[in-house]
């Protein structure tokens, strides 16, 4: 199967004897934000490992994981950045590898469908929503990883597919969601709050983007206003969730 902006195409459908020409519109649809997020996560992982090696060798250094993972009491003490930085830290190669693989697969589908600004907002809101879930269910358990944000991308794709009347089983989203939910509850090492929080964040922001887009198409809202609102909505949700996370931390 060949990856496309709206799903996957069979090789016969895209085969051609002529060389494909890359057009400006192709570049405009490239998942730039997805690639940037993958690069940032990978660079942070490498930097974290280098810092660990330096600490082991010299006995001194900064432990990025310890300083950046999500820990409720630390957030309550004013270390608010942990709500965000925890989503860019990973415990090992398999952890970061799986999350970035899923980010690539889901981002390739969602980003071209909603646009870069909306996609970035959905990712950010889902990441913070995952932190809210952790602070709600396991605030005293150190947590890290991009899986909450990745679950949010899956939730947004589910919301968009359902809103368009597309069968989740036919797209493969249903089985993927079911498998990941089973793994979430089956393993004690996986953050239930982070995964479920991110999923809910993605479902909500995906639904908002879809609703505003449909309202513009139907003429219920001015197109320019609806376009601006659909781009701003996920970011506004993310800011609101950040405030909720701070509030929850103060109640620990």
N, C-alpha and C positions, 0 to 999 in steps of 0.2 A: 504494500500500500504506500501511496505517496502522500505526504503531508500537504494540506492546503489550508487556506485561511478560514474555510468553513467546514473543515472536517478532514476526511481522508478519501482519496480517489484511487481507483484501481489503475494499475500500470497501463492497461490498454487505453484508458480514457485520456491519459496525459502523454502517451507516446507520440513522438513526432520525428520525422527524418531530418528536419531542419534544426539548426542550433537555436536554442531559446535566447531571446533578447531580453535583458533586464531593463525594465522601463522605470521612470521616476515613480510611477504609481506602485510598482513592486517594492521599491525602497521605502515608500511612505507607509506600506503595510508591514514592514519588517518589525518583528517583536523587539524593538530597541530597549524598552523598559525591562522586559523579561531578561534579556541578555545582560543589562546593567546590574540587575538584582543578583543574577547568578555570579557575575564577576565580583560584586561586593562581598557576597557570602563566601566565595572561594578565597578572596584576598584576606578577609578577616580570619578565616580558618588557618591559612598559612601563617599569618602574623601571630596568631595565638600559639601555634605549635613552635614557632621560632622563639617566642617569649618564654615558653615552657623550657625549651632547650637551654636558653641562656640562664634561666633561674637554676636549672639543675647543674649547670657548669660553674656558675659564679656564686650561687647561693643567694643572689639578689635579682630583683626584676619585678615587672608588673605582671600579675596574673590576670589576663583579660577576662577569662571565664569567671573567676571569683569576683571581679569588679563589675561585670556586666550581666551576669545571669539574674533572672527574676527571683527575688526573695522578699516576701511581704514585709517583714520587719525592717529591712534596709530601705525599702520604698517609703515606709512610714517615717523613717528617720531623715527623709529629704532626698534620697537618691532616686529621684523620679525617672532618670534616664533608663533605668533598668527595664521599664515598661516597654521600651523600644529596642534597646541593645540586645536584650535576651533573644530576640527574633533573628539575630545575625550570628549567634554563637552556636557551636555544635560540639558534641562530646567526642566524636571520633570520625574516621573516614567513612565508614558505612552510613553513619547518621547524616553527615553532610551530603554524601553522594546520593542517597535515596531522595532526600528533600529537594536537591537541585535537579535531579532527574524528573521528579514530578512537577517541579516548577517549570521546567522546559516544556514538558508535554502539555500541561494545562495553560501555560502562558501563550504558547503557540496557537491555541484555540481561542482564548478569551481576548487577548490584547487586540488582534486585528478586528474582532467583532465589536468591541466597545470603544476602541481608541486608547491612546496612550495615557491621557490625563485621567480618564475614568478608570482604566486598569490600575494605574498607580494608586488612585484613591481607594479602590477596592482592596488592593494588597495591603495598604497602610491600615485601613479600618479593620481588616481581618486580623492583622498582626496584633493590633491593640485589643481587639475583641478576644483573642486568645489569651492575652495577659489578664484581661478582666475575668475570664473563666478560671484561670489559675488562682487569682486572688480571691475568688469566690469559693472555690472548692478546696484548694491546697495551698494556702498562702504561705505556709511555713516550709514548704518543700521547694528547694532550689530547682528552677526549671529553665531550660534553654532550648533553642531550635526554631527553625522556620516552618515547622509543620502546622502551626496554627494558621499562619498566613496562607500556606498551601491548601489547607482544608477550606479556607475562605474562597480561594479561586475555584475549587471544586463546587462549593455551594453556590457561587455566582453563576457558574455554567449550568448547574441544575435549575436555578431560577429562570435563566434565560431560555433554556430548552423547554421547560414546562410552560412558560409563558407563550412560547411560539407553537405550542401543541406538538412538540417533538417527543417521541417516546424515549424515555430514559434507557430502556433496555436496548433499543436499537442503536443508540449512540454509544453505549458502553458505560455511560455515566452511572447508571443504576448499580450494576455489578461492582464498579470501582468504589462507589460510595459504601455499598454494603460490606465489601471486604475490609475497607479501611476502618469502618465502625467496629467490626468484629475484632480486628487487631487492637483497636484502641481499648476496648474493654477486656480483652484477653490477656494483655501484658501489663504487669505491675510497673514496668519501667516507662510506660507511655503516659503522658499527662492527659487525663480525660478532660479536665477543664480547659486546657489549651486547645485540644482538638475540637471539642464541642463549641467553645467560645468562638474560635475562628470560623467554624462552619456556619454558625448563626450570623456572624458578621458578614460573611460572604453572601448568604441567602438574602439578608436585608438590603445590602447595598446593590446586589444584582437586581433585586426586585424594584428598587428605587429607579435605577437606570432604565430598566425596561418600561416601567410605568410612565416616566417622563418622556421617553422616546415615543411611546405609543400615543400619548396625549398630544404631542406635537404633530404626529402624522394624521391624527383624526381632526386636527384643527381646534381642539379644546383649549390649547395654550399656544401662544405665539411661538413660532419655531425658534427664533433667536433666544427667547427667554427660556424655553424648554431645554435648548442645547446647553446654555450656560448653567441652568439648574442641574441638569444631569451630570455635568462635569464637576460641579461644586458639591453635590449631595454626598458622595462617598467620603470626601475630605471633611465635611461638616460632621458626619457621623463619627469619623475617626477622632476628631477633636472632642466630641461629646463623650465618647468611650474612654478617652484619656482622662477626662475629668472624673468619670465613674471609677476608673482604676485608682486614682489618687484618693478618692473618698473611701473606697473599700480598704485600701492600705491603712488609712487612719483608724479604721475600726478593728484592726487586728489586736 
